[in-house]
Structures are given as structure tokens and as C-alpha cells.
Amino acid sequence: MSIDQERKKMDLDRGKSKVIE
């Protein structure tokens, strides 16, 4: 429920997408 946590999750998602691409 923390903005920092959500931002970290988004960053992780983006990193995963980058690795897959």
C-alpha cells in the first residue's frame, strides 16, 4: 500500500518486459 512499493513493482514489471523483449 506504499507508493514506493508500487513504484518498485512497476520497475520490476518493466525490467521483466525489457528482458523478455
N, C-alpha and C positions, 0 to 999 in steps of 0.2 A: 504493500500500500504506500510505499515510499517512491517519490519521483525518481530518486537516484536508482532505486532497484529497477523501476520500469525502464529507465534510460539504459541501464546495463543490459536488460533483457533485449531491448531493441538493438543495441550494439551487437549482442551475441547473434541475434537473428540475421542482422546484416552481414556479419562476419561469415556465418554459415553460408548464406546465399553467395557471397563473394567466393568462398572456397569451392562451392559446387559449380559456379559459373566457369 
